[in-house]
C-alpha cells in the first residue's frame, strides 16, 4: 500500500501527518521505494495500526 492508502486507512489524515507516522521508528519498513514513493506491505501496516491506532488518536488531540 502506498502513502495515499495509508492516509485513507488512518481516517484521512494530512500528507504531513502521514509522513510523520510512516517515519516513526516503530512503523513497518517499506518493502519498496519506487519513483512514485514508498510502498508498504498491507498486512504489516494493518497489524501496526491495530496496536497503535489508539496512541495516534490520543496524540492528535
mmCIF file as Biopython writes it, N, C-alpha, C and O atoms, coordinates in Angstrom:
data_model
#
loop_
_atom_site.group_PDB
_atom_site.id
_atom_site.type_symbol
_atom_site.label_atom_id
_atom_site.label_alt_id
_atom_site.label_comp_id
_atom_site.label_asym_id
_atom_site.label_entity_id
_atom_site.label_seq_id
_atom_site.pdbx_PDB_ins_code
_atom_site.Cartn_x
_atom_site.Cartn_y
_atom_site.Cartn_z
_atom_site.occupancy
_atom_site.B_iso_or_equiv
_atom_site.auth_seq_id
_atom_site.auth_asym_id
_atom_site.pdbx_PDB_model_num
ATOM 1   N N  . UNK A ? 1  ? 0.846  -1.165 0.000  1.0 0.0 1  A 1 
ATOM 2   C CA . UNK A ? 1  ? 0.000  0.000  0.000  1.0 0.0 1  A 1 
ATOM 3   C C  . UNK A ? 1  ? 0.892  1.228  0.000  1.0 0.0 1  A 1 
ATOM 4   O O  . UNK A ? 1  ? 1.962  1.241  0.608  1.0 0.0 1  A 1 
ATOM 5   N N  . UNK A ? 2  ? 0.432  2.256  -0.692 1.0 0.0 2  A 1 
ATOM 6   C CA . UNK A ? 2  ? 1.188  3.493  -0.770 1.0 0.0 2  A 1 
ATOM 7   C C  . UNK A ? 2  ? 0.746  4.490  0.295  1.0 0.0 2  A 1 
ATOM 8   O O  . UNK A ? 2  ? -0.148 4.208  1.093  1.0 0.0 2  A 1 
ATOM 9   N N  . UNK A ? 3  ? 1.374  5.643  0.297  1.0 0.0 3  A 1 
ATOM 10  C CA . UNK A ? 3  ? 1.089  6.672  1.299  1.0 0.0 3  A 1 
ATOM 11  C C  . UNK A ? 3  ? -0.370 7.125  1.247  1.0 0.0 3  A 1 
ATOM 12  O O  . UNK A ? 3  ? -0.972 7.390  2.288  1.0 0.0 3  A 1 
ATOM 13  N N  . UNK A ? 4  ? -0.935 7.214  0.061  1.0 0.0 4  A 1 
ATOM 14  C CA . UNK A ? 4  ? -2.331 7.651  -0.057 1.0 0.0 4  A 1 
ATOM 15  C C  . UNK A ? 4  ? -3.277 6.659  0.620  1.0 0.0 4  A 1 
ATOM 16  O O  . UNK A ? 4  ? -4.199 7.059  1.331  1.0 0.0 4  A 1 
ATOM 17  N N  . UNK A ? 5  ? -3.046 5.376  0.398  1.0 0.0 5  A 1 
ATOM 18  C CA . UNK A ? 5  ? -3.885 4.358  1.048  1.0 0.0 5  A 1 
ATOM 19  C C  . UNK A ? 5  ? -3.715 4.398  2.570  1.0 0.0 5  A 1 
ATOM 20  O O  . UNK A ? 5  ? -4.678 4.209  3.312  1.0 0.0 5  A 1 
ATOM 21  N N  . UNK A ? 6  ? -2.505 4.640  3.020  1.0 0.0 6  A 1 
ATOM 22  C CA . UNK A ? 6  ? -2.268 4.744  4.464  1.0 0.0 6  A 1 
ATOM 23  C C  . UNK A ? 6  ? -3.024 5.942  5.023  1.0 0.0 6  A 1 
ATOM 24  O O  . UNK A ? 6  ? -3.638 5.846  6.086  1.0 0.0 6  A 1 
ATOM 25  N N  . UNK A ? 7  ? -2.985 7.067  4.319  1.0 0.0 7  A 1 
ATOM 26  C CA . UNK A ? 7  ? -3.726 8.255  4.753  1.0 0.0 7  A 1 
ATOM 27  C C  . UNK A ? 7  ? -5.209 7.940  4.910  1.0 0.0 7  A 1 
ATOM 28  O O  . UNK A ? 7  ? -5.830 8.337  5.896  1.0 0.0 7  A 1 
ATOM 29  N N  . UNK A ? 8  ? -5.774 7.228  3.942  1.0 0.0 8  A 1 
ATOM 30  C CA . UNK A ? 8  ? -7.195 6.880  3.988  1.0 0.0 8  A 1 
ATOM 31  C C  . UNK A ? 8  ? -7.475 5.967  5.175  1.0 0.0 8  A 1 
ATOM 32  O O  . UNK A ? 8  ? -8.436 6.186  5.912  1.0 0.0 8  A 1 
ATOM 33  N N  . UNK A ? 9  ? -6.644 4.945  5.366  1.0 0.0 9  A 1 
ATOM 34  C CA . UNK A ? 9  ? -6.855 3.986  6.461  1.0 0.0 9  A 1 
ATOM 35  C C  . UNK A ? 9  ? -6.712 4.655  7.826  1.0 0.0 9  A 1 
ATOM 36  O O  . UNK A ? 9  ? -7.289 4.192  8.810  1.0 0.0 9  A 1 
ATOM 37  N N  . UNK A ? 10 ? -5.949 5.737  7.888  1.0 0.0 10 A 1 
ATOM 38  C CA . UNK A ? 10 ? -5.784 6.487  9.142  1.0 0.0 10 A 1 
ATOM 39  C C  . UNK A ? 10 ? -6.879 7.532  9.331  1.0 0.0 10 A 1 
ATOM 40  O O  . UNK A ? 10 ? -6.793 8.366  10.232 1.0 0.0 10 A 1 
ATOM 41  N N  . UNK A ? 11 ? -7.893 7.493  8.498  1.0 0.0 11 A 1 
ATOM 42  C CA . UNK A ? 11 ? -9.017 8.402  8.669  1.0 0.0 11 A 1 
ATOM 43  C C  . UNK A ? 11 ? -8.893 9.704  7.900  1.0 0.0 11 A 1 
ATOM 44  O O  . UNK A ? 11 ? -9.517 10.701 8.263  1.0 0.0 11 A 1 
ATOM 45  N N  . UNK A ? 12 ? -8.101 9.707  6.852  1.0 0.0 12 A 1 
ATOM 46  C CA . UNK A ? 12 ? -7.978 10.905 6.032  1.0 0.0 12 A 1 
ATOM 47  C C  . UNK A ? 12 ? -7.037 11.952 6.601  1.0 0.0 12 A 1 
ATOM 48  O O  . UNK A ? 12 ? -7.276 13.150 6.447  1.0 0.0 12 A 1 
ATOM 49  N N  . UNK A ? 13 ? -5.970 11.514 7.258  1.0 0.0 13 A 1 
ATOM 50  C CA . UNK A ? 13 ? -5.007 12.464 7.817  1.0 0.0 13 A 1 
ATOM 51  C C  . UNK A ? 13 ? -4.288 13.211 6.690  1.0 0.0 13 A 1 
ATOM 52  O O  . UNK A ? 13 ? -4.298 12.775 5.539  1.0 0.0 13 A 1 
ATOM 53  N N  . UNK A ? 14 ? -3.674 14.322 7.032  1.0 0.0 14 A 1 
ATOM 54  C CA . UNK A ? 14 ? -2.943 15.118 6.050  1.0 0.0 14 A 1 
ATOM 55  C C  . UNK A ? 14 ? -1.699 14.375 5.568  1.0 0.0 14 A 1 
ATOM 56  O O  . UNK A ? 14 ? -1.261 13.406 6.189  1.0 0.0 14 A 1 
ATOM 57  N N  . UNK A ? 15 ? -1.144 14.838 4.461  1.0 0.0 15 A 1 
ATOM 58  C CA . UNK A ? 15 ? 0.100  14.251 3.954  1.0 0.0 15 A 1 
ATOM 59  C C  . UNK A ? 15 ? 1.216  14.407 4.983  1.0 0.0 15 A 1 
ATOM 60  O O  . UNK A ? 15 ? 2.021  13.498 5.185  1.0 0.0 15 A 1 
ATOM 61  N N  . UNK A ? 16 ? 1.253  15.561 5.625  1.0 0.0 16 A 1 
ATOM 62  C CA . UNK A ? 16 ? 2.295  15.795 6.622  1.0 0.0 16 A 1 
ATOM 63  C C  . UNK A ? 16 ? 2.175  14.821 7.794  1.0 0.0 16 A 1 
ATOM 64  O O  . UNK A ? 16 ? 3.172  14.280 8.271  1.0 0.0 16 A 1 
ATOM 65  N N  . UNK A ? 17 ? 0.932  14.606 8.252  1.0 0.0 17 A 1 
ATOM 66  C CA . UNK A ? 17 ? 0.711  13.683 9.375  1.0 0.0 17 A 1 
ATOM 67  C C  . UNK A ? 17 ? 1.062  12.252 8.959  1.0 0.0 17 A 1 
ATOM 68  O O  . UNK A ? 17 ? 1.657  11.511 9.742  1.0 0.0 17 A 1 
ATOM 69  N N  . UNK A ? 18 ? 0.702  11.862 7.747  1.0 0.0 18 A 1 
ATOM 70  C CA . UNK A ? 18 ? 1.041  10.522 7.263  1.0 0.0 18 A 1 
ATOM 71  C C  . UNK A ? 18 ? 2.555  10.356 7.207  1.0 0.0 18 A 1 
ATOM 72  O O  . UNK A ? 18 ? 3.074  9.294  7.552  1.0 0.0 18 A 1 
ATOM 73  N N  . UNK A ? 19 ? 3.263  11.390 6.778  1.0 0.0 19 A 1 
ATOM 74  C CA . UNK A ? 19 ? 4.721  11.324 6.736  1.0 0.0 19 A 1 
ATOM 75  C C  . UNK A ? 19 ? 5.288  11.159 8.145  1.0 0.0 19 A 1 
ATOM 76  O O  . UNK A ? 19 ? 6.204  10.366 8.361  1.0 0.0 19 A 1 
ATOM 77  N N  . UNK A ? 20 ? 4.742  11.912 9.105  1.0 0.0 20 A 1 
ATOM 78  C CA . UNK A ? 20 ? 5.199  11.784 10.498 1.0 0.0 20 A 1 
ATOM 79  C C  . UNK A ? 20 ? 5.012  10.350 10.992 1.0 0.0 20 A 1 
ATOM 80  O O  . UNK A ? 20 ? 5.906  9.780  11.618 1.0 0.0 20 A 1 
ATOM 81  N N  . UNK A ? 21 ? 3.862  9.780  10.710 1.0 0.0 21 A 1 
ATOM 82  C CA . UNK A ? 21 ? 3.556  8.431  11.192 1.0 0.0 21 A 1 
ATOM 83  C C  . UNK A ? 21 ? 4.438  7.390  10.510 1.0 0.0 21 A 1 
ATOM 84  O O  . UNK A ? 21 ? 4.994  6.516  11.176 1.0 0.0 21 A 1 
ATOM 85  N N  . UNK A ? 22 ? 4.571  7.478  9.180  1.0 0.0 22 A 1 
ATOM 86  C CA . UNK A ? 22 ? 5.359  6.478  8.466  1.0 0.0 22 A 1 
ATOM 87  C C  . UNK A ? 22 ? 6.855  6.629  8.724  1.0 0.0 22 A 1 
ATOM 88  O O  . UNK A ? 22 ? 7.629  5.722  8.418  1.0 0.0 22 A 1 
ATOM 89  N N  . UNK A ? 23 ? 7.267  7.762  9.283  1.0 0.0 23 A 1 
ATOM 90  C CA . UNK A ? 23 ? 8.675  7.984  9.618  1.0 0.0 23 A 1 
ATOM 91  C C  . UNK A ? 23 ? 9.025  7.513  11.026 1.0 0.0 23 A 1 
ATOM 92  O O  . UNK A ? 23 ? 10.197 7.502  11.404 1.0 0.0 23 A 1 
ATOM 93  N N  . UNK A ? 24 ? 8.019  7.125  11.800 1.0 0.0 24 A 1 
ATOM 94  C CA . UNK A ? 24 ? 8.279  6.654  13.161 1.0 0.0 24 A 1 
ATOM 95  C C  . UNK A ? 24 ? 9.178  5.416  13.131 1.0 0.0 24 A 1 
ATOM 96  O O  . UNK A ? 24 ? 9.098  4.593  12.219 1.0 0.0 24 A 1 
ATOM 97  N N  . UNK A ? 25 ? 10.022 5.308  14.135 1.0 0.0 25 A 1 
ATOM 98  C CA . UNK A ? 25 ? 10.945 4.168  14.214 1.0 0.0 25 A 1 
ATOM 99  C C  . UNK A ? 25 ? 10.197 2.839  14.324 1.0 0.0 25 A 1 
ATOM 100 O O  . UNK A ? 25 ? 10.696 1.808  13.872 1.0 0.0 25 A 1 
ATOM 101 N N  . UNK A ? 26 ? 8.995  2.859  14.927 1.0 0.0 26 A 1 
ATOM 102 C CA . UNK A ? 26 ? 8.253  1.616  15.120 1.0 0.0 26 A 1 
ATOM 103 C C  . UNK A ? 26 ? 7.294  1.302  13.964 1.0 0.0 26 A 1 
ATOM 104 O O  . UNK A ? 26 ? 6.613  0.277  13.996 1.0 0.0 26 A 1 
ATOM 105 N N  . UNK A ? 27 ? 7.232  2.164  12.951 1.0 0.0 27 A 1 
ATOM 106 C CA . UNK A ? 27 ? 6.371  1.891  11.798 1.0 0.0 27 A 1 
ATOM 107 C C  . UNK A ? 27 ? 7.078  0.880  10.897 1.0 0.0 27 A 1 
ATOM 108 O O  . UNK A ? 27 ? 8.302  0.914  10.777 1.0 0.0 27 A 1 
ATOM 109 N N  . UNK A ? 28 ? 6.319  -0.023 10.259 1.0 0.0 28 A 1 
ATOM 110 C CA . UNK A ? 28 ? 6.959  -1.016 9.384  1.0 0.0 28 A 1 
ATOM 111 C C  . UNK A ? 28 ? 7.813  -0.353 8.303  1.0 0.0 28 A 1 
ATOM 112 O O  . UNK A ? 28 ? 7.489  0.724  7.803  1.0 0.0 28 A 1 
ATOM 113 N N  . UNK A ? 29 ? 8.883  -1.009 7.968  1.0 0.0 29 A 1 
ATOM 114 C CA . UNK A ? 29 ? 9.764  -0.524 6.905  1.0 0.0 29 A 1 
ATOM 115 C C  . UNK A ? 29 ? 9.090  -0.770 5.553  1.0 0.0 29 A 1 
ATOM 116 O O  . UNK A ? 29 ? 8.420  -1.788 5.377  1.0 0.0 29 A 1 
ATOM 117 N N  . UNK A ? 30 ? 9.258  0.143  4.602  1.0 0.0 30 A 1 
ATOM 118 C CA . UNK A ? 30 ? 8.670  -0.085 3.276  1.0 0.0 30 A 1 
ATOM 119 C C  . UNK A ? 30 ? 9.307  -1.294 2.591  1.0 0.0 30 A 1 
ATOM 120 O O  . UNK A ? 30 ? 10.480 -1.603 2.803  1.0 0.0 30 A 1 
ATOM 121 N N  . UNK A ? 31 ? 8.511  -1.963 1.772  1.0 0.0 31 A 1 
ATOM 122 C CA . UNK A ? 31 ? 9.024  -3.120 1.031  1.0 0.0 31 A 1 
ATOM 123 C C  . UNK A ? 31 ? 9.656  -2.689 -0.278 1.0 0.0 31 A 1 
ATOM 124 O O  . UNK A ? 31 ? 10.408 -3.452 -0.885 1.0 0.0 31 A 1 
ATOM 125 N N  . UNK A ? 32 ? 9.356  -1.458 -0.726 1.0 0.0 32 A 1 
ATOM 126 C CA . UNK A ? 32 ? 9.946  -0.918 -1.957 1.0 0.0 32 A 1 
ATOM 127 C C  . UNK A ? 32 ? 9.920  0.601  -1.908 1.0 0.0 32 A 1 
ATOM 128 O O  . UNK A ? 32 ? 9.066  1.204  -1.259 1.0 0.0 32 A 1 
ATOM 129 N N  . UNK A ? 33 ? 10.870 1.203  -2.607 1.0 0.0 33 A 1 
ATOM 130 C CA . UNK A ? 33 ? 10.919 2.656  -2.746 1.0 0.0 33 A 1 
ATOM 131 C C  . UNK A ? 33 ? 10.908 2.954  -4.241 1.0 0.0 33 A 1 
ATOM 132 O O  . UNK A ? 33 ? 11.953 2.980  -4.891 1.0 0.0 33 A 1 
ATOM 133 N N  . UNK A ? 34 ? 9.714  3.178  -4.772 1.0 0.0 34 A 1 
ATOM 134 C CA . UNK A ? 34 ? 9.516  3.373  -6.199 1.0 0.0 34 A 1 
ATOM 135 C C  . UNK A ? 34 ? 9.599  4.855  -6.565 1.0 0.0 34 A 1 
ATOM 136 O O  . UNK A ? 34 ? 9.667  5.712  -5.683 1.0 0.0 34 A 1 
ATOM 137 N N  . UNK A ? 35 ? 9.594  5.151  -7.843 1.0 0.0 35 A 1 
ATOM 138 C CA . UNK A ? 35 ? 9.617  6.543  -8.300 1.0 0.0 35 A 1 
ATOM 139 C C  . UNK A ? 35 ? 8.417  7.324  -7.757 1.0 0.0 35 A 1 
ATOM 140 O O  . UNK A ? 35 ? 8.528  8.514  -7.462 1.0 0.0 35 A 1 
ATOM 141 N N  . UNK A ? 36 ? 7.272  6.650  -7.626 1.0 0.0 36 A 1 
ATOM 142 C CA . UNK A ? 36 ? 6.063  7.311  -7.110 1.0 0.0 36 A 1 
ATOM 143 C C  . UNK A ? 36 ? 6.060  7.427  -5.597 1.0 0.0 36 A 1 
ATOM 144 O O  . UNK A ? 36 ? 5.230  8.150  -5.047 1.0 0.0 36 A 1 
ATOM 145 N N  . UNK A ? 37 ? 6.954  6.746  -4.912 1.0 0.0 37 A 1 
ATOM 146 C CA . UNK A ? 37 ? 7.011  6.794  -3.454 1.0 0.0 37 A 1 
ATOM 147 C C  . UNK A ? 37 ? 7.211  5.420  -2.858 1.0 0.0 37 A 1 
ATOM 148 O O  . UNK A ? 37 ? 7.371  4.426  -3.566 1.0 0.0 37 A 1 
ATOM 149 N N  . UNK A ? 38 ? 7.196  5.391  -1.554 1.0 0.0 38 A 1 
ATOM 150 C CA . UNK A ? 38 ? 7.404  4.141  -0.829 1.0 0.0 38 A 1 
ATOM 151 C C  . UNK A ? 38 ? 6.141  3.295  -0.834 1.0 0.0 38 A 1 
ATOM 152 O O  . UNK A ? 38 ? 5.027  3.806  -0.948 1.0 0.0 38 A 1 
ATOM 153 N N  . UNK A ? 39 ? 6.344  1.977  -0.705 1.0 0.0 39 A 1 
ATOM 154 C CA . UNK A ? 39 ? 5.250  1.020  -0.677 1.0 0.0 39 A 1 
ATOM 155 C C  . UNK A ? 39 ? 5.460  0.107  0.526  1.0 0.0 39 A 1 
ATOM 156 O O  . UNK A ? 39 ? 6.560  -0.395 0.759  1.0 0.0 39 A 1 
ATOM 157 N N  . UNK A ? 40 ? 4.384  -0.099 1.285  1.0 0.0 40 A 1 
ATOM 158 C CA . UNK A ? 40 ? 4.436  -0.948 2.472  1.0 0.0 40 A 1 
ATOM 159 C C  . UNK A ? 40 ? 3.552  -2.161 2.262  1.0 0.0 40 A 1 
ATOM 160 O O  . UNK A ? 40 ? 2.583  -2.114 1.504  1.0 0.0 40 A 1 
ATOM 161 N N  . UNK A ? 41 ? 3.890  -3.246 2.938  1.0 0.0 41 A 1 
ATOM 162 C CA . UNK A ? 41 ? 3.060  -4.453 2.910  1.0 0.0 41 A 1 
ATOM 163 C C  . UNK A ? 41 ? 1.781  -4.169 3.707  1.0 0.0 41 A 1 
ATOM 164 O O  . UNK A ? 41 ? 1.841  -3.739 4.859  1.0 0.0 41 A 1 
ATOM 165 N N  . UNK A ? 42 ? 0.636  -4.411 3.086  1.0 0.0 42 A 1 
ATOM 166 C CA . UNK A ? 42 ? -0.652 -4.129 3.723  1.0 0.0 42 A 1 
ATOM 167 C C  . UNK A ? 42 ? -0.781 -4.836 5.060  1.0 0.0 42 A 1 
ATOM 168 O O  . UNK A ? 42 ? -1.232 -4.230 6.032  1.0 0.0 42 A 1 
ATOM 169 N N  . UNK A ? 43 ? -0.399 -6.091 5.131  1.0 0.0 43 A 1 
ATOM 170 C CA . UNK A ? 43 ? -0.510 -6.845 6.391  1.0 0.0 43 A 1 
ATOM 171 C C  . UNK A ? 43 ? 0.311  -6.205 7.500  1.0 0.0 43 A 1 
ATOM 172 O O  . UNK A ? 43 ? -0.134 -6.143 8.646  1.0 0.0 43 A 1 
ATOM 173 N N  . UNK A ? 44 ? 1.510  -5.726 7.164  1.0 0.0 44 A 1 
ATOM 174 C CA . UNK A ? 44 ? 2.366  -5.083 8.170  1.0 0.0 44 A 1 
ATOM 175 C C  . UNK A ? 44 ? 1.727  -3.798 8.686  1.0 0.0 44 A 1 
ATOM 176 O O  . UNK A ? 44 ? 1.718  -3.544 9.890  1.0 0.0 44 A 1 
ATOM 177 N N  . UNK A ? 45 ? 1.195  -2.992 7.774  1.0 0.0 45 A 1 
ATOM 178 C CA . UNK A ? 45 ? 0.586  -1.711 8.166  1.0 0.0 45 A 1 
ATOM 179 C C  . UNK A ? 45 ? -0.674 -1.959 8.988  1.0 0.0 45 A 1 
ATOM 180 O O  . UNK A ? 45 ? -0.882 -1.310 10.013 1.0 0.0 45 A 1 
ATOM 181 N N  . UNK A ? 46 ? -1.511 -2.888 8.551  1.0 0.0 46 A 1 
ATOM 182 C CA . UNK A ? 46 ? -2.738 -3.193 9.295  1.0 0.0 46 A 1 
ATOM 183 C C  . UNK A ? 46 ? -2.425 -3.682 10.707 1.0 0.0 46 A 1 
ATOM 184 O O  . UNK A ? 46 ? -3.082 -3.271 11.664 1.0 0.0 46 A 1 
ATOM 185 N N  . UNK A ? 47 ? -1.430 -4.552 10.845 1.0 0.0 47 A 1 
ATOM 186 C CA . UNK A ? 47 ? -1.046 -5.052 12.165 1.0 0.0 47 A 1 
ATOM 187 C C  . UNK A ? 47 ? -0.533 -3.907 13.038 1.0 0.0 47 A 1 
ATOM 188 O O  . UNK A ? 47 ? -0.857 -3.841 14.224 1.0 0.0 47 A 1 
ATOM 189 N N  . UNK A ? 48 ? 0.258  -3.015 12.465 1.0 0.0 48 A 1 
ATOM 190 C CA . UNK A ? 48 ? 0.784  -1.862 13.208 1.0 0.0 48 A 1 
ATOM 191 C C  . UNK A ? 48 ? -0.363 -0.965 13.672 1.0 0.0 48 A 1 
ATOM 192 O O  . UNK A ? 48 ? -0.366 -0.500 14.812 1.0 0.0 48 A 1 
ATOM 193 N N  . UNK A ? 49 ? -1.333 -0.723 12.794 1.0 0.0 49 A 1 
ATOM 194 C CA . UNK A ? 49 ? -2.465 0.140  13.152 1.0 0.0 49 A 1 
ATOM 195 C C  . UNK A ? 49 ? -3.297 -0.452 14.280 1.0 0.0 49 A 1 
ATOM 196 O O  . UNK A ? 49 ? -3.788 0.284  15.135 1.0 0.0 49 A 1 
ATOM 197 N N  . UNK A ? 50 ? -3.463 -1.765 14.293 1.0 0.0 50 A 1 
ATOM 198 C CA . UNK A ? 50 ? -4.237 -2.403 15.364 1.0 0.0 50 A 1 
ATOM 199 C C  . UNK A ? 50 ? -3.607 -2.139 16.722 1.0 0.0 50 A 1 
ATOM 200 O O  . UNK A ? 50 ? -4.312 -1.976 17.717 1.0 0.0 50 A 1 
ATOM 201 N N  . UNK A ? 51 ? -2.298 -2.098 16.764 1.0 0.0 51 A 1 
ATOM 202 C CA . UNK A ? 51 ? -1.583 -1.880 18.025 1.0 0.0 51 A 1 
ATOM 203 C C  . UNK A ? 51 ? -1.515 -0.401 18.387 1.0 0.0 51 A 1 
ATOM 204 O O  . UNK A ? 51 ? -1.629 -0.050 19.562 1.0 0.0 51 A 1 
ATOM 205 N N  . UNK A ? 52 ? -1.330 0.474  17.394 1.0 0.0 52 A 1 
ATOM 206 C CA . UNK A ? 52 ? -1.014 1.876  17.662 1.0 0.0 52 A 1 
ATOM 207 C C  . UNK A ? 52 ? -2.134 2.867  17.395 1.0 0.0 52 A 1 
ATOM 208 O O  . UNK A ? 52 ? -1.971 4.049  17.697 1.0 0.0 52 A 1 
ATOM 209 N N  . UNK A ? 53 ? -3.225 2.455  16.862 1.0 0.0 53 A 1 
ATOM 210 C CA . UNK A ? 53 ? -4.273 3.413  16.476 1.0 0.0 53 A 1 
ATOM 211 C C  . UNK A ? 53 ? -4.734 4.285  17.648 1.0 0.0 53 A 1 
ATOM 212 O O  . UNK A ? 53 ? -4.920 5.489  17.473 1.0 0.0 53 A 1 
ATOM 213 N N  . UNK A ? 54 ? -4.918 3.720  18.808 1.0 0.0 54 A 1 
ATOM 214 C CA . UNK A ? 54 ? -5.380 4.499  19.966 1.0 0.0 54 A 1 
ATOM 215 C C  . UNK A ? 54 ? -4.335 5.562  20.328 1.0 0.0 54 A 1 
ATOM 216 O O  . UNK A ? 54 ? -4.692 6.695  20.649 1.0 0.0 54 A 1 
ATOM 217 N N  . UNK A ? 55 ? -3.067 5.205  20.279 1.0 0.0 55 A 1 
ATOM 218 C CA . UNK A ? 55 ? -1.994 6.163  20.559 1.0 0.0 55 A 1 
ATOM 219 C C  . UNK A ? 55 ? -2.025 7.315  19.561 1.0 0.0 55 A 1 
ATOM 220 O O  . UNK A ? 55 ? -1.803 8.466  19.938 1.0 0.0 55 A 1 
ATOM 221 N N  . UNK A ? 56 ? -2.297 7.021  18.308 1.0 0.0 56 A 1 
ATOM 222 C CA . UNK A ? 56 ? -2.337 8.070  17.283 1.0 0.0 56 A 1 
ATOM 223 C C  . UNK A ? 56 ? -3.520 8.992  17.525 1.0 0.0 56 A 1 
ATOM 224 O O  . UNK A ? 56 ? -3.394 10.208 17.383 1.0 0.0 56 A 1 
ATOM 225 N N  . UNK A ? 57 ? -4.660 8.434  17.887 1.0 0.0 57 A 1 
ATOM 226 C CA . UNK A ? 57 ? -5.844 9.258  18.168 1.0 0.0 57 A 1 
ATOM 227 C C  . UNK A ? 57 ? -5.561 10.197 19.341 1.0 0.0 57 A 1 
ATOM 228 O O  . UNK A ? 57 ? -5.916 11.375 19.293 1.0 0.0 57 A 1 
ATOM 229 N N  . UNK A ? 58 ? -4.927 9.681  20.387 1.0 0.0 58 A 1 
ATOM 230 C CA . UNK A ? 58 ? -4.636 10.486 21.572 1.0 0.0 58 A 1 
ATOM 231 C C  . UNK A ? 58 ? -3.672 11.623 21.271 1.0 0.0 58 A 1 
ATOM 232 O O  . UNK A ? 58 ? -3.816 12.711 21.828 1.0 0.0 58 A 1 
ATOM 233 N N  . UNK A ? 59 ? -2.693 11.396 20.406 1.0 0.0 59 A 1 
ATOM 234 C CA . UNK A ? 59 ? -1.674 12.404 20.142 1.0 0.0 59 A 1 
ATOM 235 C C  . UNK A ? 59 ? -2.193 13.528 19.253 1.0 0.0 59 A 1 
ATOM 236 O O  . UNK A ? 59 ? -1.580 14.594 19.196 1.0 0.0 59 A 1 
ATOM 237 N N  . UNK A ? 60 ? -3.305 13.313 18.561 1.0 0.0 60 A 1 
ATOM 238 C CA . UNK A ? 60 ? -3.832 14.329 17.669 1.0 0.0 60 A 1 
ATOM 239 C C  . UNK A ? 60 ? -4.722 15.328 18.394 1.0 0.0 60 A 1 
ATOM 240 O O  . UNK A ? 60 ? -5.047 16.367 17.819 1.0 0.0 60 A 1 
ATOM 241 N N  . UNK A ? 61 ? -5.130 15.060 19.628 1.0 0.0 61 A 1 
ATOM 242 C CA . UNK A ? 61 ? -5.992 15.967 20.391 1.0 0.0 61 A 1 
ATOM 243 C C  . UNK A ? 61 ? -5.245 17.150 20.923 1.0 0.0 61 A 1 
ATOM 244 O O  . UNK A ? 61 ? -5.833 18.004 21.586 1.0 0.0 61 A 1 
#
